[in-house]
Amino acid sequence: MSIPQPETLTFDSDEKSGYPNSPLPVLIYRKVLDLSSAEARADTFENMFKQHGWPPAWRYYLYDFDHFHSTAHEALGIFQGQARARLGGPNGQEVMLYAGDILVLPAGVGHACVEADDDFCMVGAYPPGQNPENERGDPAELSAAQARVASVTVPETAPVGGPLQPQWKPSS
């Protein structure tokens, strides 16, 4: 399976809403899987993530409220439906996500579902030893969240395979 080059988006810290975001870019891999069955896509995403050191943790939808994880990076494999998501927190950017896409979120990047098909569903995965906490922006807690984000280690491999370092270089 050939993995396409990812689209990249970078979000600065949002002091007003208290979202730390990250100097590392969000990675959006489009059309990674083109399988007819949603179940086959879900199973394939879980196997791919596990094979590359990102154990799958759940199958669920994307929360409809802005949140972030300051203690873990996150991989999302969309296996069914489509959604319009907001990345970067309440003042972020909207993107469309489709079945077959993979979204890789660095720790601290805000994300929320703005609108989705009724059957929209994803596989979620995290690097070993990284446990996500659902956090919502709080300007008074921004410095502490930024410190937690800065301490999250970058895994050696991307959830789609290959080294993660070439894609996850902090923006200058």
TIBAMAR-44705 format. One record per residue: residue in one letter; x, y, z of N, C-alpha, C in turn. Coordinates in steps of 0.1 Angstrom, whole numbers, plus 2048, in hexadecimal, padded with zeros to 3 digits. Layout:
BEGIN
AXYZXYZXYZ...
//
This chain:
BEGIN
M8087F480080080080080980C800S8068157F780E8227F680782D7FEI80E83380780883E80F80B84B808P80085380680386080080A86A809Q81087480481687F80C80A886813P80C88982080189082780089F824E7F48A48257F28B28267F68B6834T7FB8C28368008C78437F98D4846L7F68D58537F08E28587F78E4866T7FA8F18688018F48757F88FF87CF7F78FE8897EF9078907F790D89CD7F791A89D7FE9218A87F59208B4S7FC9228BF7F59228CC7EA92D8CCD7DF92A8D27D49348D27D29388E0E7D89438E47D89488F27CA94C8F6K7C29518ED7B49568F07AB94B8F4S7AC93F8ED7A39348F17AA92A8F9G7B892B8FB7BF9229047C39148FDY7C49148F07C89088E97D69098E6P7DE8FF8EB7ED9008E97F18FD8DAN7E98F48D37ED8F08C67FC8EB8C6S8038EC8BB8108E68BA8188EC8AFP8268EC8B182E8F08A582F8E589BL82B8D989F82B8CD89681F8CE88DP8208CA8818148CB87880A8C087AV7FD8C38787F38B88767F68B2869L7F58A58687F689D85B7E9898857I7E589A84B7D98948457DD88C839Y7DB87F83B7DE8768307D1873829R7D087681C7C38748157C386780EK7B786180E7B48558067BE84A808V7C28478157CC83D8187C682F815L7B982E8187B28218157A682380CD7A581B80279981B7F979380E7F9L78E80A8047877FD8067787FF806S7707F78017627F980075B7F780ES7607EF81675A7EC82375F7F582EA7567FB83675B8038417627FB84CE75C7EF84E7637E58577717E2853A7737DF8467807DC8417897E8843R7847F484078D800843791801851A7877FF85A78A8018697947F686DD7927EA86979C7DF86C7AA7E3866T7AA7E785A7B77EB8537BE7F685AF7B780185E7BD80C8657C2807873E7BB7FF87A7BF7F98877CC7F1885N7CD7E987B7D97E18787E47E9874M7E27F386C7ED7FD8687F2804874F7EA80A87C7EE8128877F6809891K7F17FD8947F87F489D8057F0897Q8067EC88A8127E888481D7F3885H81980088582380B885824811893G82080989D82380E8AB8198178B1W80D8198AB8028218B17F68188B4P7F68128C07EB8098C37DD80F8C2P7D48098BA7C780E8BA7C080E8C7A7B88198CA7B281A8D77A381A8D7W79D81E8CC78E81F8CC7898218BDR77C81F8BC7748228B076982B8B4Y7688378AF75E8408B475D84C8AAY7568568AD7548628A575D86D8AAL75E8788A47658848A975C88C8B1Y76088F8BD7588988C67548A58BFD7498AA8C37448B68BD7488C38C5F7518C18CE7568CD8D57658CE8D3D76A8DA8D37798DC8D27808D68DEH78A8CE8DC7928C88E67A08C58E1F7A98C28EA7B78BE8E67BC8B48F0H7C78AE8ED7CE8A48F67DC8AA8F7S7E08AE9037ED8B49067F78A9909T7F289D90B7FB8929107FD887905A7F88898F97F987E8EF7F78838E1H7FE87D8D87FB87F8CA7EF8768C6E7E88788BB7DD8708B87DC86E8A9A7D98618A57D685E8977C885A896L7C185F88C7B385C8897B285787BG7AC84B87A7AA84586D79B84586AI79784D86078884E85D784842855F77C83A85B77882E85476A82E84EQ76283885275483984D74F84784DG74884B84374285884274C86383FQ74786F84175087B84074C88584AA75588F84D75289985675A8A6853R7548B185875B8BE8577608C0865A76D8C08677738C287477A8CF875R77B8D48817838E08847908DC88BL79B8E18867A88DE88C7AE8EB891G7B58EA89C7BB8F68A27B48FD8ADG7A88F88B17A08FE8BB7959068B5P78E90E8BE7829158B978491F8AEN7919248AE79492E8A379C928898G79B91A8977A491388D79E91387FQ7A290887879F90786A7968FA868E78C8FB85F7848F085C78A8E8850V7898DA85278D8D18477838C6846M7828C183A77A8B58377828A8839L77C89F83F78289184277988783BY77E87E83477787482C77B866830A77285C82E77684E83078284B828G78C84582F7998418297A484B82CD7A18568337AB8608377B085D844I7BD8628477C38618547C786F858L7C48728657C787F86B7D187C876V7DD8828767E68818817E888E888L7E488E8957E389B89D7EF89B8A7P7F88A58A68028A68B17FB8AA8BEA8018A68C97FB8AA8D67F98B98D6G7ED8BD8DC7EA8CB8DE7E18D18D3V7DF8CB8C87D88D08BD7C98CE8BFG7C18D98C07B38D98C27AC8D28B6H7A18CB8B97998C58AE78B8C38B3A7828C48A97748C28AC76C8BF89FC7618B88A07588B689574E8C1893V74E8C78887448D28857378CC87FE7398C287672E8BC8707328AE86BA72A8A486C72E89786772188F862D72488585971A87B856716874862D70A86F86270586786E70E85B871D71485586671C84986872B84C869F72F85886A73D85C86B744854877C74F84E87575684787F76584587CM76D84588777B84488578183A88FV78E83688C79682E8957A083889BG7A28388A87AC8408AE7B78388B4A7C383E8B37CF8378B87D98428BEY7E183D8C77EB8458CE7F883D8CFP8038458CF81083E8D18108378DFP81882C8E08198258ED81D82F8F8G81782D90481A835910814843910Q80D8479058078549057F8852907N7F38599127E58579157DE865914P7D586690B7CE8739097C5877914E7C58839177BB88A9207B3893917N7A689391879E89D91079E8AA918E7A48B49117A58C191879E8CB90FR7998D69157938E190E79B8ED911G79B8F69087A390290A7A090A916D7AA90E91D7A99179297B5920929P7B392D9257BE9369257C7936931A7C193493D7C893494A7D192894BE7CE91D9437D69119447DF90F938L7E091992F7E79179237F6914925S7FD91B92E80B91893080D90A934A80590593D8078F79428048ED937A7FA8F092F7F78E79238028E7919Q8088F39178138F490D81F8EC912A8228EC91F82D8E492582A8D6923R81E8D192581B8C392481D8BF915V8188C790C8198C48FD8288C38FAA8308CC8FF83E8CC8FB8468C0900S8408B990B8478AE9108428A190AV8398A19018348958FA83E8918EFT8448858F084E8808E784887D8D9V85087F8CF84B87C8C184F86E8BEP8468658BB8498588B88528578ABE85984C8AA86284A89F85B848892T85084089384883D88783B844886A83784787A82A84C87781F841878P81384487B80983987C80683386EV80B83986480983385681582C851G82082D85A82D826856837831853G84482C85384F83585085283E85CP85D84585B86184E86685785A867L85585F87384C86B875854878874Q86187787886988387986988C86CP86988686086988F85485D898853Q85189385884589B8578448A4864W84889F86F8468A687B8538AE87FK8568B88778608C187B8598CE87FP85C8D488A8568E088E8578EB883S84C8F288284D8FD87885690887DS85C90F87386591A87885E927879
//
